[in-house]
Amino acid sequence: MVENLLQFEGVSKSYRSKPALKNVSFTVGPGKIIGLLGTNGSGKSTLMKIAAGLIPASAGKVTVSGEPVGLASKAVVSFMPDRPLSEPWMRVRDAVAFYRDFYQDFDEEKARKMLEFMHLEERDKVNSLSKGMNERLQLTLTLSRRAKLYLMDEPIGGVDPVARTKILDAIVEFYSEDSSLLISTHLVRDIERIFDEVMFIRDGEIVLQEDVEDLRLKHGKSVDDMFKEVFAE
C-alpha cells in the first residue's frame, strides 16, 4: 500500500471567527507535482502553512507520512514561503551555509549544481538580487533539502516570464521523483505544464481535485481554461 505523503481530514481554520479553510479533505501521494490553484484570498497560504506546521488548524487532522504535523513532520517537509527566508545582509554563499547548518538533510552539492543552473554567483549579495533571482535562490535552498514533501507558496509570483521559465525548468530538473511537490499559484497558464494533478480552492473549500490528463480528457479543456470557468462563476 502506497503511503500518503500528506493528508488533510476535515480541516478548518478561522482567524477571529472569519473562516479561511472550511472542512478541507484531500490526500497527496508520492511522486507527484500538484498545483494548488486559487485566486488571492482563497485559502492557499493558510493551507500551506498548516501543512508546514507553522500554524495550527482550528479543527480536523493533518498528517505527513502518517504522522501528525509537528516536529517529526518538519524534518521531512521543505517549505518555500511567499517571502524570502534569507537575510538581506547575506551573500548567496552565506544563505547556503545557513541552510547547511540548520538542516541535516541539506545537500550542498545539489545546491551548487542548482546555483549554476540558475546563473547565481555565490559572491552575489542577496539584497542586490532582482526579485526573479531572489526567487531562484529561495527555490535552490528549498529543493536542496532531501525532503519527502516540498511546499511552495507562489514560487513564480511577481517575477518576469524569463525567470518563471527558469524556475519551472529547475523544479522539473531537480525535484526527486519519490517525493512530491505542492505548489500554490494563481498564475495557472504559465505553470500548468509541470503539474500531474491539480486542486482548485475557492473561499476556503476544495472544489476540484483531479489528475491533469483526466481533466483534459473529461472536459476537453486546459487547466487554465477550466480554472477561468470555475472561478468566473
Backbone as JSON, one array per atom type, in Angstrom:
{
  "sequence": "MVENLLQFEGVSKSYRSKPALKNVSFTVGPGKIIGLLGTNGSGKSTLMKIAAGLIPASAGKVTVSGEPVGLASKAVVSFMPDRPLSEPWMRVRDAVAFYRDFYQDFDEEKARKMLEFMHLEERDKVNSLSKGMNERLQLTLTLSRRAKLYLMDEPIGGVDPVARTKILDAIVEFYSEDSSLLISTHLVRDIERIFDEVMFIRDGEIVLQEDVEDLRLKHGKSVDDMFKEVFAE",
  "N": [[0.84, -1.2, 0.0], [0.59, 2.17, -0.92], [1.86, 4.85, 0.83], [0.24, 7.82, 1.89], [1.68, 10.98, 1.41], [0.84, 13.42, 2.35], [-2.0, 14.27, 4.23], [-5.12, 15.69, 4.65], [-7.83, 15.89, 6.81], [-10.99, 16.86, 7.15], [-10.29, 19.56, 7.73], [-10.38, 22.73, 9.2], [-9.94, 26.29, 9.44], [-9.96, 29.27, 11.2], [-9.68, 32.81, 11.4], [-10.03, 34.98, 13.92], [-12.81, 34.35, 14.03], [-13.38, 34.5, 11.34], [-13.73, 32.42, 8.63], [-11.04, 30.71, 7.06], [-10.29, 28.29, 5.97], [-12.48, 25.64, 5.16], [-13.56, 22.74, 6.32], [-11.71, 20.99, 4.9], [-10.6, 18.29, 2.97], [-8.21, 16.09, 1.65], [-5.79, 14.08, -0.16], [-2.28, 13.62, -0.75], [-0.28, 11.8, -2.79], [2.9, 9.98, -3.23], [5.53, 11.07, -5.51], [4.5, 13.09, -7.2], [3.72, 16.22, -8.84], [1.84, 18.76, -7.76], [-0.68, 21.12, -8.33], [-1.91, 23.73, -6.39], [-4.5, 25.61, -6.79], [-5.88, 28.8, -6.92], [-7.62, 31.94, -6.51], [-6.36, 35.08, -5.16], [-6.58, 35.19, -1.63], [-8.06, 32.9, -1.34], [-7.4, 30.87, 0.38], [-5.07, 29.47, 0.03], [-2.42, 30.03, 1.06], [-2.85, 29.73, 3.81], [-3.52, 27.0, 3.95], [-1.08, 25.91, 3.11], [0.66, 26.76, 5.17], [-0.38, 25.41, 7.38], [0.09, 22.77, 6.58], [2.85, 22.83, 6.61], [3.31, 23.01, 9.26], [3.42, 25.42, 10.54], [1.32, 26.97, 11.45], [-1.5, 26.17, 13.55], [-4.3, 24.01, 12.81], [-7.78, 24.89, 13.18], [-9.68, 22.96, 13.42], [-10.0, 19.42, 12.72], [-7.72, 17.02, 11.12], [-4.29, 16.65, 10.37], [-1.83, 14.92, 8.63], [1.55, 13.91, 7.92], [3.22, 11.66, 6.01], [1.87, 9.78, 7.52], [2.23, 10.6, 10.12], [1.22, 12.86, 12.73], [1.16, 16.39, 12.09], [4.0, 18.15, 13.12], [7.01, 18.33, 15.09], [8.35, 16.05, 14.06], [7.28, 15.85, 11.47], [8.18, 18.22, 10.32], [10.78, 17.67, 9.75], [10.74, 16.28, 7.38], [9.53, 17.86, 5.58], [9.89, 20.46, 3.27], [9.63, 23.84, 3.07], [8.77, 26.56, 1.07], [8.16, 29.74, 1.59], [6.03, 32.6, 0.69], [7.57, 34.78, 1.05], [11.01, 35.84, 1.15], [13.44, 33.66, 2.75], [16.03, 34.11, 3.35], [18.43, 36.42, 4.76], [18.8, 39.97, 4.16], [21.45, 40.96, 4.43], [23.1, 38.89, 3.76], [25.38, 37.08, 1.6], [25.02, 35.01, -1.35], [26.4, 32.63, -0.84], [26.42, 32.66, 1.95], [23.76, 32.26, 2.58], [23.42, 29.65, 1.66], [25.21, 28.34, 3.4], [23.92, 28.84, 5.82], [21.56, 27.36, 5.57], [22.72, 24.82, 5.3], [23.83, 24.46, 7.83], [21.57, 24.54, 9.37], [19.77, 22.59, 8.53], [19.85, 19.13, 8.62], [19.47, 17.5, 6.45], [20.35, 18.84, 4.25], [21.61, 19.16, 1.0], [24.53, 19.98, -0.11], [26.02, 19.77, -2.45], [24.06, 19.43, -4.4], [22.85, 21.91, -4.13], [24.87, 23.59, -5.12], [24.96, 22.76, -7.79], [22.44, 23.56, -8.57], [22.61, 26.34, -8.22], [24.4, 26.96, -10.23], [22.9, 26.19, -12.48], [20.88, 28.05, -12.24], [22.21, 30.36, -12.77], [23.35, 31.83, -10.67], [25.63, 33.61, -8.66], [27.93, 32.75, -6.09], [29.08, 34.77, -4.65], [27.37, 36.89, -4.87], [25.4, 39.5, -3.45], [22.56, 39.15, -1.41], [20.71, 41.24, -1.11], [21.1, 42.64, -3.42], [20.03, 41.22, -5.44], [17.7, 40.73, -8.11], [14.07, 40.46, -8.06], [13.33, 38.15, -9.41], [15.78, 36.7, -9.45], [16.13, 36.38, -6.74], [13.97, 34.72, -6.14], [14.86, 32.47, -7.49], [17.02, 31.8, -5.89], [15.72, 31.2, -3.43], [14.26, 28.99, -4.23], [16.32, 27.22, -4.84], [17.43, 26.81, -2.26], [15.24, 25.61, -0.99], [14.73, 23.25, -2.53], [17.08, 21.89, -2.24], [17.11, 20.49, 0.05], [16.83, 17.15, 1.29], [14.0, 16.22, 1.25], [10.71, 14.75, 1.84], [8.37, 15.92, 1.14], [7.65, 18.82, -0.6], [6.74, 22.13, -0.24], [5.53, 24.88, -1.88], [4.87, 28.21, -1.92], [3.39, 30.28, -4.04], [5.66, 30.38, -6.01], [6.32, 31.64, -8.4], [5.27, 34.1, -8.32], [5.0, 37.46, -9.22], [7.4, 37.56, -10.7], [9.4, 38.0, -13.69], [8.63, 36.76, -17.07], [10.87, 35.34, -18.13], [12.33, 34.59, -15.87], [10.37, 33.03, -14.67], [10.17, 30.84, -16.44], [12.72, 29.72, -16.1], [12.64, 29.02, -13.4], [10.57, 27.11, -13.37], [11.69, 25.19, -15.07], [13.82, 24.43, -13.48], [12.52, 23.29, -11.28], [11.4, 20.98, -12.46], [13.74, 19.74, -13.31], [15.25, 19.27, -10.96], [13.73, 18.18, -8.89], [13.08, 15.42, -6.71], [11.97, 12.25, -7.71], [10.65, 10.49, -6.02], [9.59, 11.98, -4.12], [7.09, 14.52, -3.33], [5.64, 17.5, -4.7], [3.87, 20.32, -3.68], [2.41, 23.01, -5.05], [1.43, 26.3, -4.77], [-0.49, 28.65, -6.61], [-1.76, 31.42, -8.58], [-1.24, 31.9, -11.12], [-1.91, 30.3, -13.56], [-1.69, 29.55, -16.29], [1.0, 29.82, -16.97], [2.28, 27.8, -15.59], [1.04, 25.35, -15.71], [2.03, 23.26, -17.26], [3.79, 21.67, -15.81], [2.37, 20.23, -13.95], [1.06, 17.23, -12.44], [-1.28, 16.78, -11.22], [-4.15, 18.63, -10.1], [-5.57, 20.87, -7.68], [-8.36, 22.81, -7.05], [-9.0, 25.61, -5.14], [-11.45, 27.44, -3.5], [-12.76, 30.13, -1.76], [-11.9, 28.96, 0.67], [-12.53, 26.28, 0.35], [-12.01, 23.06, -1.12], [-12.76, 22.67, -4.41], [-12.35, 21.12, -6.58], [-10.43, 18.28, -7.36], [-8.16, 16.75, -9.34], [-6.57, 14.51, -11.66], [-4.38, 15.79, -14.1], [-4.31, 14.93, -16.81], [-6.68, 13.42, -16.93], [-8.52, 15.43, -16.44], [-8.2, 17.02, -18.71], [-9.01, 15.21, -20.69], [-11.63, 14.59, -19.89], [-12.98, 17.05, -19.78], [-12.11, 18.36, -22.0], [-10.52, 20.61, -21.96], [-7.91, 22.99, -21.23], [-6.0, 23.26, -18.17], [-5.89, 25.91, -17.39], [-8.08, 27.07, -18.78], [-10.15, 25.68, -17.55], [-9.81, 26.56, -14.95], [-10.41, 29.29, -15.23], [-13.1, 29.06, -15.86], [-14.23, 27.86, -13.55], [-13.65, 29.78, -11.61], [-14.87, 32.0, -12.52], [-17.48, 31.87, -11.96]],
  "CA": [[0.0, 0.0, 0.0], [1.37, 3.4, -1.0], [1.5, 5.76, 1.93], [0.04, 9.22, 1.51], [2.66, 11.89, 1.99], [0.12, 14.47, 3.07], [-3.44, 14.01, 4.32], [-5.98, 16.61, 5.39], [-9.14, 15.3, 7.07], [-11.93, 17.78, 7.77], [-9.51, 20.66, 8.32], [-10.9, 24.1, 9.14], [-9.12, 27.31, 10.11], [-10.59, 30.6, 11.26], [-8.95, 33.92, 12.01], [-11.02, 35.85, 14.59], [-14.13, 33.87, 13.6], [-13.53, 34.54, 9.87], [-13.18, 31.15, 8.14], [-10.07, 30.73, 5.96], [-10.46, 26.95, 5.39], [-13.74, 25.05, 5.63], [-13.74, 21.28, 6.21], [-10.9, 20.58, 3.74], [-10.06, 16.93, 2.99], [-7.56, 15.64, 0.42], [-4.54, 13.36, 0.06], [-1.22, 13.79, -1.74], [0.56, 10.6, -2.84], [4.29, 10.25, -3.6], [5.91, 11.14, -6.91], [3.62, 13.96, -7.99], [3.75, 17.68, -8.73], [0.41, 19.09, -7.65], [-0.99, 22.55, -8.27], [-2.99, 24.22, -5.52], [-4.84, 26.77, -7.61], [-6.97, 29.62, -6.44], [-7.39, 33.38, -6.56], [-5.84, 35.63, -3.91], [-7.55, 35.15, -0.54], [-8.89, 31.68, -1.4], [-7.01, 29.95, 1.45], [-3.88, 28.71, -0.37], [-1.3, 30.21, 2.01], [-3.25, 29.12, 5.09], [-3.38, 25.55, 3.8], [0.37, 25.63, 3.06], [1.27, 26.97, 6.49], [-0.83, 24.31, 8.24], [0.83, 21.57, 6.15], [4.25, 23.01, 7.01], [3.4, 23.01, 10.73], [3.7, 26.78, 11.03], [0.14, 27.41, 12.19], [-2.36, 25.02, 13.82], [-5.68, 24.01, 12.3], [-8.8, 25.09, 14.21], [-10.37, 21.67, 13.55], [-9.57, 18.44, 11.73], [-6.48, 16.27, 11.35], [-3.3, 16.75, 9.28], [-0.7, 14.02, 8.81], [2.59, 13.83, 6.9], [3.72, 10.28, 6.08], [1.16, 9.06, 8.57], [2.5, 11.2, 11.44], [0.6, 14.18, 12.9], [2.06, 17.52, 11.83], [4.72, 18.56, 14.34], [8.46, 18.34, 14.91], [8.77, 14.95, 13.18], [6.92, 16.14, 10.07], [9.0, 19.32, 9.81], [12.05, 17.11, 9.29], [10.58, 15.71, 6.04], [8.82, 18.86, 4.76], [10.67, 21.66, 2.94], [8.62, 24.86, 2.76], [9.21, 27.83, 0.47], [7.07, 30.69, 1.77], [5.95, 33.61, -0.36], [8.56, 35.83, 1.34], [12.34, 35.22, 1.24], [13.9, 33.16, 4.03], [17.39, 34.57, 3.59], [18.54, 37.8, 5.27], [19.34, 40.86, 3.13], [22.9, 41.19, 4.56], [23.84, 37.7, 3.33], [25.71, 36.75, 0.22], [24.4, 33.74, -1.71], [27.09, 31.53, -0.14], [26.01, 32.68, 3.36], [22.42, 31.65, 2.65], [23.65, 28.2, 1.52], [25.83, 27.88, 4.65], [22.89, 28.91, 6.85], [20.7, 26.18, 5.37], [23.52, 23.62, 5.57], [23.98, 24.34, 9.29], [20.26, 24.46, 10.02], [19.05, 21.36, 8.13], [20.74, 17.97, 8.47], [19.27, 16.85, 5.15], [20.71, 19.77, 3.16], [22.56, 18.58, 0.05], [25.29, 21.14, -0.6], [26.42, 19.53, -3.84], [22.88, 19.73, -5.22], [22.68, 23.37, -4.1], [25.84, 24.22, -6.04], [24.51, 22.48, -9.17], [21.27, 24.41, -8.84], [23.08, 27.73, -8.35], [24.98, 27.06, -11.58], [21.76, 26.11, -13.39], [20.11, 29.29, -12.08], [23.09, 31.51, -13.04], [23.56, 32.61, -9.44], [27.02, 33.59, -8.19], [27.98, 32.61, -4.64], [29.5, 36.03, -4.01], [26.33, 37.92, -5.02], [24.69, 39.9, -2.23], [21.12, 38.86, -1.5], [19.93, 42.48, -1.27], [21.3, 43.21, -4.76], [19.38, 40.34, -6.42], [16.36, 41.09, -8.58], [13.04, 39.57, -7.5], [13.43, 36.85, -10.1], [16.97, 35.99, -8.98], [15.89, 36.0, -5.34], [13.1, 33.54, -6.19], [15.72, 31.34, -7.89], [17.79, 31.43, -4.69], [14.82, 30.56, -2.46], [13.94, 27.67, -4.78], [17.53, 26.4, -4.65], [17.52, 26.44, -0.85], [14.13, 24.7, -0.66], [14.84, 21.95, -3.22], [18.35, 21.23, -1.9], [16.9, 19.58, 1.18], [16.35, 15.82, 0.88], [12.71, 16.11, 1.94], [9.71, 13.92, 1.17], [7.29, 16.79, 0.66], [8.06, 20.21, -0.82], [5.6, 23.04, -0.31], [5.99, 26.16, -2.47], [3.78, 29.17, -1.92], [3.54, 31.3, -5.09], [7.08, 30.5, -6.36], [6.57, 32.47, -9.59], [4.52, 35.35, -8.17], [5.71, 38.73, -9.35], [8.67, 37.54, -11.43], [9.19, 38.16, -15.13], [8.45, 35.49, -17.78], [12.14, 34.61, -18.29], [12.61, 33.98, -14.56], [9.36, 31.98, -14.47], [10.56, 29.67, -17.23], [13.91, 29.14, -15.47], [12.21, 28.43, -12.13], [9.81, 25.89, -13.69], [12.66, 24.21, -15.59], [14.61, 23.95, -12.33], [11.67, 22.39, -10.49], [11.32, 19.71, -13.2], [15.09, 19.16, -13.38], [15.91, 18.95, -9.69], [12.94, 17.56, -7.83], [13.3, 13.98, -6.61], [10.71, 11.68, -8.16], [9.91, 9.75, -4.99], [8.98, 13.0, -3.25], [6.01, 15.25, -4.0], [5.63, 18.95, -4.59], [2.57, 21.01, -3.71], [2.75, 24.38, -5.45], [0.25, 27.17, -4.86], [-0.34, 29.76, -7.55], [-2.93, 31.85, -9.34], [-0.73, 32.1, -12.48], [-2.1, 28.92, -13.99], [-1.27, 29.28, -17.68], [2.46, 29.73, -17.04], [2.86, 26.72, -14.78], [0.27, 24.1, -15.75], [2.75, 22.2, -17.98], [4.57, 20.8, -14.93], [1.5, 19.56, -12.97], [0.45, 15.92, -12.64], [-2.61, 16.81, -10.59], [-4.48, 19.99, -9.63], [-6.67, 21.1, -6.74], [-8.87, 24.18, -7.08], [-9.51, 26.03, -3.83], [-12.23, 28.68, -3.62], [-13.39, 30.51, -0.48], [-11.53, 28.03, 1.74], [-13.01, 24.91, 0.1], [-11.51, 22.39, -2.33], [-13.92, 22.47, -5.28], [-11.99, 20.13, -7.59], [-9.1, 17.66, -7.31], [-8.2, 15.82, -10.48], [-5.39, 14.28, -12.48], [-4.41, 16.77, -15.2], [-4.69, 14.26, -18.07], [-8.12, 13.09, -16.83], [-9.26, 16.69, -16.55], [-8.19, 17.44, -20.13], [-9.82, 14.26, -21.46], [-13.03, 14.65, -19.46], [-13.59, 18.35, -20.06], [-11.62, 18.9, -23.27], [-10.03, 21.97, -21.71], [-6.65, 23.13, -20.49], [-6.2, 23.59, -16.75], [-6.13, 27.36, -17.32], [-9.46, 27.31, -19.2], [-11.01, 25.13, -16.5], [-9.65, 27.47, -13.82], [-11.2, 30.51, -15.52], [-14.52, 28.72, -15.82], [-14.62, 27.62, -12.15], [-13.52, 30.98, -10.79], [-15.69, 33.1, -13.08], [-18.88, 31.67, -11.56]],
  "C": [[0.88, 1.26, 0.0], [0.9, 4.38, 0.07], [1.3, 7.18, 1.4], [1.09, 10.09, 2.19], [1.98, 12.96, 2.83], [-1.37, 14.13, 3.07], [-4.1, 15.06, 5.2], [-7.33, 15.92, 5.58], [-10.0, 16.3, 7.83], [-11.27, 18.99, 8.42], [-10.2, 22.01, 8.1], [-9.93, 25.03, 9.86], [-9.85, 28.63, 10.06], [-9.62, 31.58, 11.89], [-9.99, 34.88, 12.59], [-12.42, 35.59, 14.04], [-14.38, 33.99, 12.08], [-12.91, 33.27, 9.29], [-12.22, 31.34, 6.96], [-10.08, 29.39, 5.23], [-11.72, 26.33, 5.99], [-13.78, 23.56, 5.31], [-13.01, 20.7, 4.99], [-10.36, 19.16, 3.94], [-9.43, 16.61, 1.63], [-6.32, 14.82, 0.8], [-3.58, 13.67, -1.08], [-0.35, 12.53, -1.67], [1.98, 10.96, -3.25], [4.46, 10.38, -5.11], [5.05, 12.03, -7.78], [3.97, 15.43, -7.79], [2.3, 18.13, -8.83], [0.24, 20.61, -7.54], [-2.13, 22.82, -7.32], [-3.39, 25.57, -6.08], [-6.04, 27.5, -7.06], [-6.62, 31.09, -6.55], [-6.81, 33.85, -5.22], [-6.94, 35.62, -2.84], [-8.41, 33.9, -0.51], [-8.54, 30.66, -0.31], [-5.74, 29.17, 1.16], [-2.77, 28.8, 0.67], [-1.61, 29.6, 3.37], [-3.07, 27.62, 5.04], [-1.9, 25.15, 3.83], [1.01, 25.72, 4.45], [0.85, 25.89, 7.49], [-0.06, 23.04, 7.89], [2.29, 21.62, 6.59], [4.43, 23.01, 8.53], [3.68, 24.37, 11.32], [2.53, 27.37, 11.8], [-0.75, 26.19, 12.44], [-3.71, 25.15, 13.12], [-6.62, 24.29, 13.47], [-9.57, 23.8, 14.47], [-9.84, 20.74, 12.48], [-8.2, 17.86, 12.04], [-5.58, 16.4, 10.12], [-2.16, 15.79, 9.59], [0.25, 14.11, 7.63], [3.26, 12.47, 7.06], [3.13, 9.53, 7.27], [1.34, 9.62, 9.98], [1.78, 12.54, 11.55], [1.63, 15.29, 12.65], [2.68, 17.99, 13.15], [6.21, 18.53, 14.06], [8.92, 17.26, 13.94], [8.46, 15.26, 11.72], [7.78, 17.26, 9.49], [10.33, 18.83, 9.24], [11.95, 16.55, 7.87], [9.83, 16.65, 5.09], [9.73, 20.06, 4.53], [9.71, 22.71, 2.38], [9.28, 26.12, 2.2], [8.06, 28.82, 0.6], [7.05, 31.74, 0.66], [6.84, 34.82, -0.08], [9.91, 35.18, 1.54], [12.7, 34.77, 2.66], [15.29, 33.69, 4.37], [17.37, 36.03, 4.06], [19.21, 38.7, 4.23], [20.87, 41.05, 3.21], [23.73, 40.04, 3.98], [24.31, 37.8, 1.88], [25.07, 35.39, -0.07], [25.07, 32.59, -0.94], [26.73, 31.48, 1.34], [24.65, 32.0, 3.53], [22.54, 30.13, 2.54], [24.23, 27.63, 2.81], [24.81, 27.85, 5.79], [21.98, 27.68, 6.77], [21.45, 24.88, 5.71], [23.63, 23.38, 7.09], [22.65, 24.05, 9.97], [19.56, 23.12, 9.74], [20.04, 20.22, 7.89], [20.64, 17.34, 7.09], [19.65, 17.75, 3.97], [21.82, 19.16, 2.31], [23.33, 19.72, -0.62], [25.71, 20.98, -2.05], [25.27, 19.85, -4.79], [22.66, 21.24, -5.27], [23.63, 24.05, -5.08], [25.46, 23.97, -7.5], [23.33, 23.38, -9.54], [21.68, 25.87, -9.02], [23.64, 27.96, -9.76], [23.86, 27.08, -12.63], [20.98, 27.43, -13.41], [20.91, 30.55, -12.43], [23.22, 32.44, -11.84], [25.02, 32.48, -9.01], [27.04, 33.56, -6.67], [28.35, 33.91, -3.94], [28.45, 37.13, -4.11], [25.68, 38.23, -3.67], [23.19, 39.69, -2.43], [20.33, 40.14, -1.76], [20.16, 43.16, -2.62], [20.63, 42.35, -5.84], [18.03, 40.91, -6.84], [15.35, 40.13, -7.95], [13.13, 38.18, -8.12], [14.61, 36.04, -9.63], [16.81, 35.55, -7.53], [14.99, 34.77, -5.26], [13.91, 32.29, -6.57], [16.54, 30.85, -6.69], [16.92, 30.69, -3.69], [14.47, 29.14, -2.92], [15.12, 26.71, -4.61], [17.64, 25.91, -3.22], [16.45, 25.4, -0.49], [14.34, 23.31, -1.25], [16.12, 21.21, -2.87], [18.26, 20.43, -0.61], [16.39, 18.24, 0.65], [15.05, 15.53, 1.63], [11.81, 15.13, 1.18], [8.64, 14.78, 0.51], [7.81, 18.22, 0.58], [6.8, 21.05, -0.98], [6.11, 24.39, -0.82], [4.8, 27.09, -2.62], [4.09, 30.28, -2.91], [5.01, 31.46, -5.53], [7.35, 31.36, -7.59], [5.8, 33.79, -9.5], [5.41, 36.57, -8.34], [7.06, 38.68, -10.03], [8.4, 37.54, -12.93], [9.15, 36.8, -15.84], [9.73, 34.67, -17.94], [12.48, 33.89, -16.99], [11.62, 32.84, -14.29], [9.77, 30.7, -15.18], [11.73, 28.96, -16.56], [13.53, 28.42, -14.18], [11.46, 27.11, -12.39], [10.73, 24.8, -14.23], [13.46, 23.61, -14.44], [13.8, 22.98, -11.47], [11.63, 21.01, -11.15], [12.67, 18.98, -13.17], [15.56, 18.59, -12.05], [15.03, 18.29, -8.63], [13.1, 16.04, -7.89], [11.98, 13.26, -6.83], [9.99, 10.8, -7.14], [9.33, 10.7, -3.93], [7.8, 13.62, -3.99], [6.14, 16.74, -3.75], [4.19, 19.44, -4.61], [2.89, 22.49, -3.94], [1.48, 25.21, -5.53], [0.52, 28.3, -5.84], [-1.71, 30.19, -8.08], [-2.54, 32.09, -10.8], [-0.73, 30.75, -13.2], [-1.49, 28.64, -15.36], [0.24, 29.05, -17.76], [3.01, 28.43, -16.48], [2.19, 25.36, -15.01], [1.03, 22.96, -16.42], [3.49, 21.25, -17.03], [3.69, 19.98, -13.98], [1.07, 18.17, -13.41], [-1.01, 15.95, -12.21], [-2.88, 18.26, -10.16], [-5.61, 19.92, -8.6], [-7.07, 22.56, -6.87], [-9.42, 24.5, -5.69], [-10.21, 27.39, -3.99], [-12.93, 28.93, -2.29], [-13.14, 29.46, 0.61], [-11.99, 26.61, 1.55], [-12.36, 24.34, -1.16], [-12.72, 22.07, -3.22], [-13.63, 21.48, -6.41], [-10.61, 19.59, -7.28], [-9.07, 16.59, -8.38], [-6.82, 15.7, -11.12], [-5.5, 15.17, -13.73], [-4.84, 16.12, -16.52], [-6.18, 13.91, -18.07], [-8.96, 14.34, -17.03], [-9.33, 17.14, -18.01], [-9.08, 16.53, -20.98], [-11.31, 14.43, -21.16], [-13.71, 15.94, -19.91], [-13.15, 18.96, -21.39], [-11.07, 20.3, -23.14], [-8.66, 21.92, -21.06], [-6.98, 23.43, -19.02], [-6.55, 25.07, -16.6], [-7.57, 27.69, -17.71], [-10.45, 26.84, -18.13], [-11.0, 26.05, -15.28], [-10.51, 28.74, -14.02], [-12.69, 30.25, -15.4], [-15.0, 28.58, -14.36], [-14.63, 28.93, -11.35], [-14.26, 32.19, -11.34], [-17.13, 33.02, -12.58], [-19.29, 32.67, -10.48]]
}
